[in-house]
């Protein structure tokens, strides 16, 4: 058929394109065309735009799930996380030092390699290589641990970070250089240095 495709590896373990269905065992990084390996936010946007009917429960459950993030061995990611309501997540040097210590723990725990980083007052940028496909687990651990430390220290409650982290897969060396330049020059553009 020629209907829309729904990518649903996390919820129902299938890719459905009209009449045909592939199992997740048939799907590997190499079987997905390079041009298809894009941010799944655009797929999530597509799903939100065309809300499925309740008659198609499997597709409806995909629509309600958070967007899927494909992860690969030895991937390079540009990761960002922003404070909820754009509030500060680093109020002083103690906060910054604790975050960097926790980032170091994350690197050891998940085997990451940090290629570049910058801490701004209300957000941060990381460029990391993940030898194992564990970027989501690592970011969940890092942001969760930091929020658990930050909130009592500053006598606050609730979400520290605005939604999930944002991750952009860096697939080309030229893009890696541009991303690293963007990250390290972020304070200059903000006129902080």
C-alpha positions as a Markdown table, in Angstrom:
| # | Residue | x | y | z |
|---|---|---|---|---|
| 1 | Unk | 0.0 | 0.0 | 0.0 |
| 2 | Unk | 0.9 | 3.6 | -0.2 |
| 3 | Unk | -0.2 | 4.7 | 3.3 |
| 4 | Unk | 1.9 | 6.6 | 5.9 |
| 5 | Unk | 4.7 | 4.7 | 7.7 |
| 6 | Unk | 4.7 | 4.6 | 11.5 |
| 7 | Unk | 8.0 | 3.9 | 13.3 |
| 8 | Unk | 7.3 | 2.2 | 16.6 |
| 9 | Unk | 10.3 | 0.1 | 17.8 |
| 10 | Unk | 9.8 | 1.2 | 21.4 |
| 11 | Unk | 6.1 | 0.5 | 21.8 |
| 12 | Unk | 5.0 | -2.3 | 19.5 |
| 13 | Unk | 8.3 | -3.5 | 18.0 |
| 14 | Unk | 7.3 | -3.1 | 14.4 |
| 15 | Unk | 7.5 | -0.8 | 11.5 |
| 16 | Unk | 4.2 | -0.6 | 9.7 |
| 17 | Unk | 3.9 | 0.8 | 6.2 |
| 18 | Unk | 0.3 | 0.4 | 5.1 |
| 19 | Unk | -0.1 | -3.4 | 4.7 |
| 20 | Unk | 3.4 | -4.7 | 5.3 |
| 21 | Unk | 5.0 | -5.2 | 8.8 |
| 22 | Unk | 8.6 | -5.8 | 9.6 |
| 23 | Unk | 9.7 | -7.2 | 13.0 |
| 24 | Unk | 12.3 | -5.3 | 15.0 |
| 25 | Unk | 14.7 | -8.2 | 14.3 |
| 26 | Unk | 14.6 | -7.3 | 10.6 |
| 27 | Unk | 15.5 | -3.7 | 11.4 |
| 28 | Unk | 19.1 | -2.7 | 12.0 |
| 29 | Unk | 21.1 | 0.6 | 11.7 |
| 30 | Unk | 22.4 | -0.6 | 8.3 |
| 31 | Unk | 18.9 | -1.4 | 7.0 |
| 32 | Unk | 17.6 | 2.2 | 7.7 |
| 33 | Unk | 18.7 | 4.5 | 4.9 |
| 34 | Unk | 21.0 | 7.3 | 6.0 |
| 35 | Unk | 18.6 | 9.9 | 4.8 |
| 36 | Unk | 15.9 | 8.3 | 7.1 |
| 37 | Unk | 18.1 | 8.5 | 10.2 |
| 38 | Unk | 16.8 | 12.0 | 11.2 |
| 39 | Unk | 15.6 | 13.4 | 14.4 |
| 40 | Unk | 12.5 | 11.5 | 15.3 |
| 41 | Unk | 10.9 | 14.7 | 16.5 |
| 42 | Unk | 9.8 | 15.3 | 12.9 |
| 43 | Unk | 8.1 | 11.8 | 12.9 |
| 44 | Unk | 6.5 | 12.7 | 16.3 |
| 45 | Unk | 5.3 | 15.9 | 14.8 |
| 46 | Unk | 3.7 | 14.0 | 11.9 |
| 47 | Unk | 2.0 | 11.7 | 14.3 |
| 48 | Unk | 0.6 | 14.6 | 16.4 |
| 49 | Unk | -0.6 | 16.3 | 13.2 |
| 50 | Unk | -2.6 | 13.2 | 12.0 |
| 51 | Unk | -4.2 | 11.9 | 15.2 |
| 52 | Unk | -5.1 | 8.2 | 14.7 |
| 53 | Unk | -8.6 | 7.0 | 15.6 |
| 54 | Unk | -9.2 | 4.8 | 18.6 |
| 55 | Unk | -10.0 | 2.0 | 16.1 |
| 56 | Unk | -6.3 | 1.7 | 15.4 |
| 57 | Unk | -5.1 | 1.1 | 19.0 |
| 58 | Unk | -1.5 | 0.2 | 18.2 |
| 59 | Unk | -0.9 | 3.4 | 16.2 |
| 60 | Unk | -2.7 | 5.4 | 18.9 |
| 61 | Unk | -0.4 | 4.0 | 21.6 |
| 62 | Unk | 2.6 | 5.1 | 19.5 |
| 63 | Unk | 1.1 | 8.6 | 19.3 |
| 64 | Unk | 0.9 | 8.8 | 23.1 |
| 65 | Unk | 4.5 | 7.6 | 23.6 |
| 66 | Unk | 7.4 | 10.0 | 23.7 |
| 67 | Unk | 9.4 | 10.2 | 20.5 |
| 68 | Unk | 11.7 | 7.3 | 19.9 |
| 69 | Unk | 15.4 | 8.1 | 19.9 |
| 70 | Unk | 17.5 | 5.7 | 17.8 |
| 71 | Unk | 20.8 | 5.0 | 19.4 |
| 72 | Unk | 24.0 | 3.4 | 17.9 |
| 73 | Unk | 27.4 | 2.2 | 19.0 |
| 74 | Unk | 30.1 | 4.8 | 18.6 |
| 75 | Unk | 27.6 | 7.6 | 17.9 |
| 76 | Unk | 28.6 | 11.2 | 18.3 |
| 77 | Unk | 25.8 | 13.4 | 19.8 |
| 78 | Unk | 25.3 | 17.1 | 20.4 |
| 79 | Unk | 23.2 | 17.1 | 23.6 |
| 80 | Unk | 21.5 | 20.0 | 25.3 |
| 81 | Unk | 19.3 | 20.4 | 28.3 |
| 82 | Unk | 17.6 | 23.6 | 29.3 |
| 83 | Unk | 16.2 | 24.8 | 32.7 |
| 84 | Unk | 12.4 | 24.6 | 33.1 |
| 85 | Unk | 10.8 | 27.9 | 32.1 |
| 86 | Unk | 14.4 | 28.9 | 31.0 |
| 87 | Unk | 15.3 | 29.3 | 34.7 |
| 88 | Unk | 18.9 | 28.9 | 35.8 |
| 89 | Unk | 20.2 | 25.4 | 36.4 |
| 90 | Unk | 23.7 | 26.7 | 37.5 |
| 91 | Unk | 23.5 | 29.5 | 40.0 |
| 92 | Unk | 27.1 | 29.5 | 41.2 |
| 93 | Unk | 30.4 | 27.8 | 40.9 |
| 94 | Unk | 29.4 | 25.1 | 43.5 |
| 95 | Unk | 26.5 | 24.1 | 41.1 |
| 96 | Unk | 28.9 | 24.1 | 38.1 |
| 97 | Unk | 31.5 | 22.0 | 39.9 |
| 98 | Unk | 29.0 | 19.5 | 41.1 |
| 99 | Unk | 27.5 | 19.1 | 37.6 |
| 100 | Unk | 31.0 | 18.6 | 36.2 |
| 101 | Unk | 31.7 | 15.9 | 38.8 |
| 102 | Unk | 28.5 | 14.2 | 38.0 |
| 103 | Unk | 29.3 | 14.4 | 34.3 |
| 104 | Unk | 32.6 | 12.7 | 35.1 |
| 105 | Unk | 30.7 | 10.0 | 36.9 |
| 106 | Unk | 28.4 | 9.6 | 33.9 |
| 107 | Unk | 31.4 | 9.3 | 31.6 |
| 108 | Unk | 32.8 | 6.5 | 33.8 |
| 109 | Unk | 29.5 | 4.7 | 34.3 |
| 110 | Unk | 28.4 | 4.7 | 30.7 |
| 111 | Unk | 31.8 | 4.8 | 28.9 |
| 112 | Unk | 31.2 | 8.1 | 27.2 |
| 113 | Unk | 33.9 | 10.3 | 25.7 |
| 114 | Unk | 33.3 | 14.1 | 26.1 |
| 115 | Unk | 34.5 | 16.0 | 23.0 |
| 116 | Unk | 33.3 | 19.4 | 24.0 |
| 117 | Unk | 31.1 | 21.0 | 26.6 |
| 118 | Unk | 29.8 | 24.4 | 27.9 |
| 119 | Unk | 27.7 | 25.3 | 30.9 |
| 120 | Unk | 25.6 | 28.4 | 30.5 |
| 121 | Unk | 23.4 | 29.7 | 33.4 |
| 122 | Unk | 20.1 | 28.1 | 32.1 |
| 123 | Unk | 21.3 | 25.3 | 29.9 |
| 124 | Unk | 24.3 | 23.2 | 28.9 |
| 125 | Unk | 25.7 | 21.7 | 25.7 |
| 126 | Unk | 27.7 | 18.5 | 25.5 |
| 127 | Unk | 29.3 | 16.8 | 22.5 |
| 128 | Unk | 29.9 | 13.2 | 23.4 |
| 129 | Unk | 30.7 | 9.9 | 21.8 |
| 130 | Unk | 28.8 | 6.9 | 23.1 |
| 131 | Unk | 30.7 | 3.6 | 22.5 |
| 132 | Unk | 27.5 | 1.8 | 23.6 |
| 133 | Unk | 24.0 | 2.8 | 22.5 |
| 134 | Unk | 23.2 | 4.4 | 25.9 |
| 135 | Unk | 22.8 | 8.1 | 25.4 |
| 136 | Unk | 19.2 | 8.2 | 26.8 |
| 137 | Unk | 20.1 | 6.2 | 29.9 |
| 138 | Unk | 23.2 | 8.3 | 30.5 |
| 139 | Unk | 21.3 | 11.6 | 30.1 |
| 140 | Unk | 18.5 | 10.3 | 32.3 |
| 141 | Unk | 21.0 | 9.4 | 35.0 |
| 142 | Unk | 23.0 | 12.7 | 34.7 |
| 143 | Unk | 20.0 | 15.0 | 34.7 |
| 144 | Unk | 18.1 | 13.0 | 37.4 |
| 145 | Unk | 21.1 | 12.9 | 39.8 |
| 146 | Unk | 21.8 | 16.6 | 39.3 |
| 147 | Unk | 18.2 | 17.6 | 39.8 |
| 148 | Unk | 18.0 | 15.5 | 43.0 |
| 149 | Unk | 21.1 | 17.4 | 44.3 |
| 150 | Unk | 20.2 | 20.9 | 43.0 |
| 151 | Unk | 16.6 | 21.1 | 44.3 |
| 152 | Unk | 17.2 | 20.6 | 48.1 |
| 153 | Unk | 20.3 | 22.8 | 47.9 |
| 154 | Unk | 18.3 | 25.7 | 46.5 |
| 155 | Unk | 15.1 | 24.9 | 48.4 |
| 156 | Unk | 13.0 | 24.2 | 45.4 |
| 157 | Unk | 10.6 | 21.5 | 44.2 |
| 158 | Unk | 9.5 | 20.2 | 40.8 |
| 159 | Unk | 11.2 | 19.8 | 37.4 |
| 160 | Unk | 14.6 | 21.4 | 37.1 |
| 161 | Unk | 14.8 | 20.6 | 33.3 |
| 162 | Unk | 12.4 | 21.6 | 30.6 |
| 163 | Unk | 11.2 | 18.3 | 29.1 |
| 164 | Unk | 13.6 | 15.8 | 27.8 |
| 165 | Unk | 17.1 | 16.6 | 26.7 |
| 166 | Unk | 17.6 | 17.4 | 23.0 |
| 167 | Unk | 20.0 | 15.2 | 21.1 |
| 168 | Unk | 21.3 | 15.7 | 17.6 |
| 169 | Unk | 23.2 | 12.8 | 15.9 |
| 170 | Unk | 26.5 | 14.1 | 14.4 |
| 171 | Unk | 27.1 | 12.0 | 11.3 |
| 172 | Unk | 29.8 | 13.8 | 9.4 |
| 173 | Unk | 33.2 | 15.0 | 10.5 |
| 174 | Unk | 32.6 | 18.5 | 9.1 |
| 175 | Unk | 29.5 | 18.8 | 11.1 |
| 176 | Unk | 31.4 | 17.7 | 14.2 |
| 177 | Unk | 33.8 | 20.6 | 13.8 |
| 178 | Unk | 30.9 | 23.0 | 13.3 |
| 179 | Unk | 29.1 | 21.7 | 16.4 |
| 180 | Unk | 32.3 | 21.9 | 18.6 |
| 181 | Unk | 32.9 | 25.4 | 17.4 |
| 182 | Unk | 29.2 | 26.3 | 18.2 |
| 183 | Unk | 29.4 | 24.8 | 21.7 |
| 184 | Unk | 32.7 | 26.4 | 22.8 |
| 185 | Unk | 31.7 | 29.8 | 21.4 |
| 186 | Unk | 28.3 | 29.9 | 23.0 |
| 187 | Unk | 29.5 | 32.2 | 25.9 |
| 188 | Unk | 31.0 | 34.6 | 23.3 |
| 189 | Unk | 27.8 | 34.8 | 21.4 |
| 190 | Unk | 25.9 | 35.5 | 24.7 |
| 191 | Unk | 28.5 | 38.2 | 25.4 |
| 192 | Unk | 29.5 | 36.6 | 28.6 |
| 193 | Unk | 33.3 | 36.7 | 27.8 |
